[in-house]
Amino acid sequence: TLLGGVTYIEGKNSFGNTKIYGADLTFRSSLDSYSSLKWQTELLYREKPLESGNIADQAGLYSELVYNYNQNWSGGIRYDTLFKNIPEAPETLDRYTAMLMYKPFEFTKLRLQYTYDKSKYFAGEQKNMQEILLDLTFEAGAHGAHAF
C-alpha cells in the first residue's frame, strides 16, 4: 500500500499571513498474516511574517520505519530534524528514536522508547538530551465490533 498527501494551511498572525506547506508519504507492506513493514515520512515548511517585515522560514521532517513482527510485537526507528531554523541556531537539530511495543490484548499496548535528542537549542547552546519513555495505553468504551 502506498499513500501520499499534501497540506496547505494559511492563517493570520500579528504581522501578516503565516503559510504552512506539507507533504507526506506512507508505504506499508504485509509480509505474512501478522507481520508487516511500514515506512512513513512527512515534511512541513512554514513561512511566518515578522514585525521587521522579514519572513521567518522554518522546516522539519520525520521519517520512521516500523516492523510488526506479529500481532503482539513491533519495533521501529525514527529520525526527526528541524532545518531552516532561526539564524543563530545550528543548521540542523536532530532527534533519533528507537521503540519496542507489546500488545498483550486487542485494546492495550505497552511501549518502551529511547530517544537521543539534539533538537533543543536554548540561550545560544545546543543541548543533547537522552530520554527513556515507558507508555501504557488502553482503550475503553464502545466501538464498531461491540455496541456496549
PyMOL commands that place a pseudoatom at each C-alpha (Angstrom):
pseudoatom trace, name=CA, resn=THR, resi=1, chain=A, elem=C, hetatm=0, pos=[0.000, 0.000, 0.000]
pseudoatom trace, name=CA, resn=LEU, resi=2, chain=A, elem=C, hetatm=0, pos=[1.285, 3.444, -0.923]
pseudoatom trace, name=CA, resn=LEU, resi=3, chain=A, elem=C, hetatm=0, pos=[-0.366, 6.598, 0.417]
pseudoatom trace, name=CA, resn=GLY, resi=4, chain=A, elem=C, hetatm=0, pos=[0.613, 10.221, -0.151]
pseudoatom trace, name=CA, resn=GLY, resi=5, chain=A, elem=C, hetatm=0, pos=[-0.723, 13.606, 0.739]
pseudoatom trace, name=CA, resn=VAL, resi=6, chain=A, elem=C, hetatm=0, pos=[-0.112, 17.329, 0.564]
pseudoatom trace, name=CA, resn=THR, resi=7, chain=A, elem=C, hetatm=0, pos=[-1.089, 20.055, 3.030]
pseudoatom trace, name=CA, resn=TYR, resi=8, chain=A, elem=C, hetatm=0, pos=[-1.547, 23.796, 2.787]
pseudoatom trace, name=CA, resn=ILE, resi=9, chain=A, elem=C, hetatm=0, pos=[-2.657, 25.972, 5.700]
pseudoatom trace, name=CA, resn=GLU, resi=10, chain=A, elem=C, hetatm=0, pos=[-2.806, 29.757, 5.873]
pseudoatom trace, name=CA, resn=GLY, resi=11, chain=A, elem=C, hetatm=0, pos=[-3.786, 31.934, 8.805]
pseudoatom trace, name=CA, resn=LYS, resi=12, chain=A, elem=C, hetatm=0, pos=[-3.313, 35.422, 10.173]
pseudoatom trace, name=CA, resn=ASN, resi=13, chain=A, elem=C, hetatm=0, pos=[-0.781, 36.383, 12.796]
pseudoatom trace, name=CA, resn=SER, resi=14, chain=A, elem=C, hetatm=0, pos=[0.059, 39.842, 14.165]
pseudoatom trace, name=CA, resn=PHE, resi=15, chain=A, elem=C, hetatm=0, pos=[2.221, 40.778, 11.152]
pseudoatom trace, name=CA, resn=GLY, resi=16, chain=A, elem=C, hetatm=0, pos=[0.534, 39.116, 8.163]
pseudoatom trace, name=CA, resn=ASN, resi=17, chain=A, elem=C, hetatm=0, pos=[-0.353, 35.624, 6.968]
pseudoatom trace, name=CA, resn=THR, resi=18, chain=A, elem=C, hetatm=0, pos=[1.545, 32.552, 8.108]
pseudoatom trace, name=CA, resn=LYS, resi=19, chain=A, elem=C, hetatm=0, pos=[1.681, 29.792, 5.485]
pseudoatom trace, name=CA, resn=ILE, resi=20, chain=A, elem=C, hetatm=0, pos=[2.399, 26.122, 6.125]
pseudoatom trace, name=CA, resn=TYR, resi=21, chain=A, elem=C, hetatm=0, pos=[3.100, 23.613, 3.345]
pseudoatom trace, name=CA, resn=GLY, resi=22, chain=A, elem=C, hetatm=0, pos=[3.447, 19.877, 3.849]
pseudoatom trace, name=CA, resn=ALA, resi=23, chain=A, elem=C, hetatm=0, pos=[3.861, 16.562, 2.112]
pseudoatom trace, name=CA, resn=ASP, resi=24, chain=A, elem=C, hetatm=0, pos=[3.652, 13.024, 3.468]
pseudoatom trace, name=CA, resn=LEU, resi=25, chain=A, elem=C, hetatm=0, pos=[4.246, 9.533, 2.166]
pseudoatom trace, name=CA, resn=THR, resi=26, chain=A, elem=C, hetatm=0, pos=[3.447, 6.138, 3.727]
pseudoatom trace, name=CA, resn=PHE, resi=27, chain=A, elem=C, hetatm=0, pos=[4.421, 2.725, 2.376]
pseudoatom trace, name=CA, resn=ARG, resi=28, chain=A, elem=C, hetatm=0, pos=[3.150, -0.451, 4.043]
pseudoatom trace, name=CA, resn=SER, resi=29, chain=A, elem=C, hetatm=0, pos=[3.928, -3.995, 3.019]
pseudoatom trace, name=CA, resn=SER, resi=30, chain=A, elem=C, hetatm=0, pos=[2.304, -7.081, 4.536]
pseudoatom trace, name=CA, resn=LEU, resi=31, chain=A, elem=C, hetatm=0, pos=[4.887, -9.825, 4.871]
pseudoatom trace, name=CA, resn=ASP, resi=32, chain=A, elem=C, hetatm=0, pos=[2.521, -12.579, 6.033]
pseudoatom trace, name=CA, resn=SER, resi=33, chain=A, elem=C, hetatm=0, pos=[-0.722, -12.900, 8.045]
pseudoatom trace, name=CA, resn=TYR, resi=34, chain=A, elem=C, hetatm=0, pos=[0.521, -10.880, 11.041]
pseudoatom trace, name=CA, resn=SER, resi=35, chain=A, elem=C, hetatm=0, pos=[3.810, -9.242, 10.130]
pseudoatom trace, name=CA, resn=SER, resi=36, chain=A, elem=C, hetatm=0, pos=[4.295, -6.062, 8.152]
pseudoatom trace, name=CA, resn=LEU, resi=37, chain=A, elem=C, hetatm=0, pos=[6.756, -3.277, 7.440]
pseudoatom trace, name=CA, resn=LYS, resi=38, chain=A, elem=C, hetatm=0, pos=[5.725, 0.388, 7.367]
pseudoatom trace, name=CA, resn=TRP, resi=39, chain=A, elem=C, hetatm=0, pos=[7.802, 3.393, 6.278]
pseudoatom trace, name=CA, resn=GLN, resi=40, chain=A, elem=C, hetatm=0, pos=[6.302, 6.819, 6.877]
pseudoatom trace, name=CA, resn=THR, resi=41, chain=A, elem=C, hetatm=0, pos=[7.739, 10.291, 6.302]
pseudoatom trace, name=CA, resn=GLU, resi=42, chain=A, elem=C, hetatm=0, pos=[6.424, 13.839, 6.453]
pseudoatom trace, name=CA, resn=LEU, resi=43, chain=A, elem=C, hetatm=0, pos=[7.874, 17.272, 5.624]
pseudoatom trace, name=CA, resn=LEU, resi=44, chain=A, elem=C, hetatm=0, pos=[6.498, 20.609, 6.858]
pseudoatom trace, name=CA, resn=TYR, resi=45, chain=A, elem=C, hetatm=0, pos=[7.617, 24.103, 5.803]
pseudoatom trace, name=CA, resn=ARG, resi=46, chain=A, elem=C, hetatm=0, pos=[6.457, 27.361, 7.417]
pseudoatom trace, name=CA, resn=GLU, resi=47, chain=A, elem=C, hetatm=0, pos=[6.672, 30.993, 6.274]
pseudoatom trace, name=CA, resn=LYS, resi=48, chain=A, elem=C, hetatm=0, pos=[5.905, 33.397, 9.128]
pseudoatom trace, name=CA, resn=PRO, resi=49, chain=A, elem=C, hetatm=0, pos=[5.950, 37.197, 8.741]
pseudoatom trace, name=CA, resn=LEU, resi=50, chain=A, elem=C, hetatm=0, pos=[7.876, 39.064, 11.435]
pseudoatom trace, name=CA, resn=GLU, resi=51, chain=A, elem=C, hetatm=0, pos=[7.455, 42.548, 12.896]
pseudoatom trace, name=CA, resn=SER, resi=52, chain=A, elem=C, hetatm=0, pos=[10.540, 43.663, 10.947]
pseudoatom trace, name=CA, resn=GLY, resi=53, chain=A, elem=C, hetatm=0, pos=[8.794, 42.818, 7.652]
pseudoatom trace, name=CA, resn=ASN, resi=54, chain=A, elem=C, hetatm=0, pos=[11.059, 39.827, 7.043]
pseudoatom trace, name=CA, resn=ILE, resi=55, chain=A, elem=C, hetatm=0, pos=[9.786, 36.286, 6.627]
pseudoatom trace, name=CA, resn=ALA, resi=56, chain=A, elem=C, hetatm=0, pos=[10.934, 33.604, 9.088]
pseudoatom trace, name=CA, resn=ASP, resi=57, chain=A, elem=C, hetatm=0, pos=[11.311, 30.250, 7.328]
pseudoatom trace, name=CA, resn=GLN, resi=58, chain=A, elem=C, hetatm=0, pos=[11.296, 27.018, 9.282]
pseudoatom trace, name=CA, resn=ALA, resi=59, chain=A, elem=C, hetatm=0, pos=[11.105, 23.438, 8.092]
pseudoatom trace, name=CA, resn=GLY, resi=60, chain=A, elem=C, hetatm=0, pos=[11.277, 19.986, 9.553]
pseudoatom trace, name=CA, resn=LEU, resi=61, chain=A, elem=C, hetatm=0, pos=[10.724, 16.374, 8.710]
pseudoatom trace, name=CA, resn=TYR, resi=62, chain=A, elem=C, hetatm=0, pos=[10.453, 12.977, 10.256]
pseudoatom trace, name=CA, resn=SER, resi=63, chain=A, elem=C, hetatm=0, pos=[10.906, 9.534, 8.811]
pseudoatom trace, name=CA, resn=GLU, resi=64, chain=A, elem=C, hetatm=0, pos=[10.176, 6.257, 10.586]
pseudoatom trace, name=CA, resn=LEU, resi=65, chain=A, elem=C, hetatm=0, pos=[10.359, 2.561, 9.872]
pseudoatom trace, name=CA, resn=VAL, resi=66, chain=A, elem=C, hetatm=0, pos=[8.201, 0.169, 11.941]
pseudoatom trace, name=CA, resn=TYR, resi=67, chain=A, elem=C, hetatm=0, pos=[8.320, -3.625, 11.733]
pseudoatom trace, name=CA, resn=ASN, resi=68, chain=A, elem=C, hetatm=0, pos=[5.302, -5.536, 13.103]
pseudoatom trace, name=CA, resn=TYR, resi=69, chain=A, elem=C, hetatm=0, pos=[6.745, -8.950, 13.948]
pseudoatom trace, name=CA, resn=ASN, resi=70, chain=A, elem=C, hetatm=0, pos=[3.383, -10.488, 14.802]
pseudoatom trace, name=CA, resn=GLN, resi=71, chain=A, elem=C, hetatm=0, pos=[0.066, -9.320, 16.232]
pseudoatom trace, name=CA, resn=ASN, resi=72, chain=A, elem=C, hetatm=0, pos=[1.712, -8.705, 19.652]
pseudoatom trace, name=CA, resn=TRP, resi=73, chain=A, elem=C, hetatm=0, pos=[5.213, -7.311, 18.999]
pseudoatom trace, name=CA, resn=SER, resi=74, chain=A, elem=C, hetatm=0, pos=[6.594, -4.452, 16.924]
pseudoatom trace, name=CA, resn=GLY, resi=75, chain=A, elem=C, hetatm=0, pos=[9.716, -2.315, 16.844]
pseudoatom trace, name=CA, resn=GLY, resi=76, chain=A, elem=C, hetatm=0, pos=[10.857, 0.734, 14.989]
pseudoatom trace, name=CA, resn=ILE, resi=77, chain=A, elem=C, hetatm=0, pos=[13.282, 3.565, 14.456]
pseudoatom trace, name=CA, resn=ARG, resi=78, chain=A, elem=C, hetatm=0, pos=[12.584, 7.229, 13.776]
pseudoatom trace, name=CA, resn=TYR, resi=79, chain=A, elem=C, hetatm=0, pos=[14.583, 10.269, 12.668]
pseudoatom trace, name=CA, resn=ASP, resi=80, chain=A, elem=C, hetatm=0, pos=[13.368, 13.851, 13.186]
pseudoatom trace, name=CA, resn=THR, resi=81, chain=A, elem=C, hetatm=0, pos=[15.101, 17.054, 12.119]
pseudoatom trace, name=CA, resn=LEU, resi=82, chain=A, elem=C, hetatm=0, pos=[14.476, 20.786, 12.056]
pseudoatom trace, name=CA, resn=PHE, resi=83, chain=A, elem=C, hetatm=0, pos=[16.248, 22.884, 9.442]
pseudoatom trace, name=CA, resn=LYS, resi=84, chain=A, elem=C, hetatm=0, pos=[15.957, 26.420, 8.071]
pseudoatom trace, name=CA, resn=ASN, resi=85, chain=A, elem=C, hetatm=0, pos=[15.591, 27.352, 11.721]
pseudoatom trace, name=CA, resn=ILE, resi=86, chain=A, elem=C, hetatm=0, pos=[16.385, 30.680, 13.425]
pseudoatom trace, name=CA, resn=PRO, resi=87, chain=A, elem=C, hetatm=0, pos=[19.645, 32.174, 12.073]
pseudoatom trace, name=CA, resn=GLU, resi=88, chain=A, elem=C, hetatm=0, pos=[21.619, 31.816, 15.334]
pseudoatom trace, name=CA, resn=ALA, resi=89, chain=A, elem=C, hetatm=0, pos=[20.771, 28.098, 15.690]
pseudoatom trace, name=CA, resn=PRO, resi=90, chain=A, elem=C, hetatm=0, pos=[22.779, 25.204, 14.220]
pseudoatom trace, name=CA, resn=GLU, resi=91, chain=A, elem=C, hetatm=0, pos=[21.957, 24.173, 10.652]
pseudoatom trace, name=CA, resn=THR, resi=92, chain=A, elem=C, hetatm=0, pos=[20.110, 21.025, 11.736]
pseudoatom trace, name=CA, resn=LEU, resi=93, chain=A, elem=C, hetatm=0, pos=[18.572, 19.980, 15.024]
pseudoatom trace, name=CA, resn=ASP, resi=94, chain=A, elem=C, hetatm=0, pos=[18.231, 16.180, 15.005]
pseudoatom trace, name=CA, resn=ARG, resi=95, chain=A, elem=C, hetatm=0, pos=[16.495, 13.543, 17.122]
pseudoatom trace, name=CA, resn=TYR, resi=96, chain=A, elem=C, hetatm=0, pos=[16.908, 9.741, 16.910]
pseudoatom trace, name=CA, resn=THR, resi=97, chain=A, elem=C, hetatm=0, pos=[14.421, 7.273, 18.428]
pseudoatom trace, name=CA, resn=ALA, resi=98, chain=A, elem=C, hetatm=0, pos=[14.165, 3.501, 18.854]
pseudoatom trace, name=CA, resn=MET, resi=99, chain=A, elem=C, hetatm=0, pos=[10.922, 1.862, 20.007]
pseudoatom trace, name=CA, resn=LEU, resi=100, chain=A, elem=C, hetatm=0, pos=[9.697, -1.571, 21.107]
pseudoatom trace, name=CA, resn=MET, resi=101, chain=A, elem=C, hetatm=0, pos=[5.957, -2.189, 21.570]
pseudoatom trace, name=CA, resn=TYR, resi=102, chain=A, elem=C, hetatm=0, pos=[3.993, -5.102, 23.032]
pseudoatom trace, name=CA, resn=LYS, resi=103, chain=A, elem=C, hetatm=0, pos=[0.210, -5.514, 22.630]
pseudoatom trace, name=CA, resn=PRO, resi=104, chain=A, elem=C, hetatm=0, pos=[-0.965, -8.129, 25.157]
pseudoatom trace, name=CA, resn=PHE, resi=105, chain=A, elem=C, hetatm=0, pos=[-4.657, -7.535, 24.334]
pseudoatom trace, name=CA, resn=GLU, resi=106, chain=A, elem=C, hetatm=0, pos=[-6.604, -6.017, 21.452]
pseudoatom trace, name=CA, resn=PHE, resi=107, chain=A, elem=C, hetatm=0, pos=[-7.043, -2.608, 23.133]
pseudoatom trace, name=CA, resn=THR, resi=108, chain=A, elem=C, hetatm=0, pos=[-3.873, -2.406, 25.247]
pseudoatom trace, name=CA, resn=LYS, resi=109, chain=A, elem=C, hetatm=0, pos=[-0.288, -1.603, 24.342]
pseudoatom trace, name=CA, resn=LEU, resi=110, chain=A, elem=C, hetatm=0, pos=[2.934, -1.152, 26.256]
pseudoatom trace, name=CA, resn=ARG, resi=111, chain=A, elem=C, hetatm=0, pos=[5.709, 0.857, 24.563]
pseudoatom trace, name=CA, resn=LEU, resi=112, chain=A, elem=C, hetatm=0, pos=[9.345, 1.304, 25.572]
pseudoatom trace, name=CA, resn=GLN, resi=113, chain=A, elem=C, hetatm=0, pos=[11.130, 4.106, 23.723]
pseudoatom trace, name=CA, resn=TYR, resi=114, chain=A, elem=C, hetatm=0, pos=[14.647, 5.582, 23.807]
pseudoatom trace, name=CA, resn=THR, resi=115, chain=A, elem=C, hetatm=0, pos=[15.396, 8.993, 22.245]
pseudoatom trace, name=CA, resn=TYR, resi=116, chain=A, elem=C, hetatm=0, pos=[18.704, 10.782, 21.728]
pseudoatom trace, name=CA, resn=ASP, resi=117, chain=A, elem=C, hetatm=0, pos=[17.718, 14.406, 21.187]
pseudoatom trace, name=CA, resn=LYS, resi=118, chain=A, elem=C, hetatm=0, pos=[19.953, 17.113, 19.690]
pseudoatom trace, name=CA, resn=SER, resi=119, chain=A, elem=C, hetatm=0, pos=[16.992, 19.337, 18.704]
pseudoatom trace, name=CA, resn=LYS, resi=120, chain=A, elem=C, hetatm=0, pos=[16.985, 21.590, 21.774]
pseudoatom trace, name=CA, resn=TYR, resi=121, chain=A, elem=C, hetatm=0, pos=[18.652, 24.988, 21.409]
pseudoatom trace, name=CA, resn=PHE, resi=122, chain=A, elem=C, hetatm=0, pos=[18.457, 27.390, 24.355]
pseudoatom trace, name=CA, resn=ALA, resi=123, chain=A, elem=C, hetatm=0, pos=[20.425, 30.539, 25.245]
pseudoatom trace, name=CA, resn=GLY, resi=124, chain=A, elem=C, hetatm=0, pos=[22.849, 30.083, 22.343]
pseudoatom trace, name=CA, resn=GLU, resi=125, chain=A, elem=C, hetatm=0, pos=[23.706, 26.487, 23.235]
pseudoatom trace, name=CA, resn=GLN, resi=126, chain=A, elem=C, hetatm=0, pos=[22.636, 23.197, 21.694]
pseudoatom trace, name=CA, resn=LYS, resi=127, chain=A, elem=C, hetatm=0, pos=[21.504, 20.707, 24.347]
pseudoatom trace, name=CA, resn=ASN, resi=128, chain=A, elem=C, hetatm=0, pos=[21.980, 16.971, 23.871]
pseudoatom trace, name=CA, resn=MET, resi=129, chain=A, elem=C, hetatm=0, pos=[19.373, 15.047, 25.847]
pseudoatom trace, name=CA, resn=GLN, resi=130, chain=A, elem=C, hetatm=0, pos=[18.514, 11.385, 26.347]
pseudoatom trace, name=CA, resn=GLU, resi=131, chain=A, elem=C, hetatm=0, pos=[15.019, 10.190, 27.159]
pseudoatom trace, name=CA, resn=ILE, resi=132, chain=A, elem=C, hetatm=0, pos=[13.523, 6.845, 28.115]
pseudoatom trace, name=CA, resn=LEU, resi=133, chain=A, elem=C, hetatm=0, pos=[9.755, 6.558, 27.890]
pseudoatom trace, name=CA, resn=LEU, resi=134, chain=A, elem=C, hetatm=0, pos=[7.562, 3.745, 29.162]
pseudoatom trace, name=CA, resn=ASP, resi=135, chain=A, elem=C, hetatm=0, pos=[3.991, 4.181, 27.927]
pseudoatom trace, name=CA, resn=LEU, resi=136, chain=A, elem=C, hetatm=0, pos=[0.883, 2.159, 28.764]
pseudoatom trace, name=CA, resn=THR, resi=137, chain=A, elem=C, hetatm=0, pos=[-2.155, 2.823, 26.567]
pseudoatom trace, name=CA, resn=PHE, resi=138, chain=A, elem=C, hetatm=0, pos=[-5.541, 1.179, 26.916]
pseudoatom trace, name=CA, resn=GLU, resi=139, chain=A, elem=C, hetatm=0, pos=[-8.867, 1.873, 25.271]
pseudoatom trace, name=CA, resn=ALA, resi=140, chain=A, elem=C, hetatm=0, pos=[-12.295, 1.611, 26.847]
pseudoatom trace, name=CA, resn=GLY, resi=141, chain=A, elem=C, hetatm=0, pos=[-15.804, 2.136, 25.554]
pseudoatom trace, name=CA, resn=ALA, resi=142, chain=A, elem=C, hetatm=0, pos=[-17.995, 1.274, 22.620]
pseudoatom trace, name=CA, resn=HIS, resi=143, chain=A, elem=C, hetatm=0, pos=[-16.546, 0.675, 19.158]
pseudoatom trace, name=CA, resn=GLY, resi=144, chain=A, elem=C, hetatm=0, pos=[-17.696, -0.842, 15.893]
pseudoatom trace, name=CA, resn=ALA, resi=145, chain=A, elem=C, hetatm=0, pos=[-17.378, -4.503, 16.928]
pseudoatom trace, name=CA, resn=HIS, resi=146, chain=A, elem=C, hetatm=0, pos=[-19.215, -4.102, 20.260]
pseudoatom trace, name=CA, resn=ALA, resi=147, chain=A, elem=C, hetatm=0, pos=[-22.142, -1.748, 20.914]
pseudoatom trace, name=CA, resn=PHE, resi=148, chain=A, elem=C, hetatm=0, pos=[-21.789, -1.675, 24.730]
for i in range(1, 148): cmd.bond("trace and resi %d" % i, "trace and resi %d" % (i + 1))
show_as sticks, trace
zoom trace
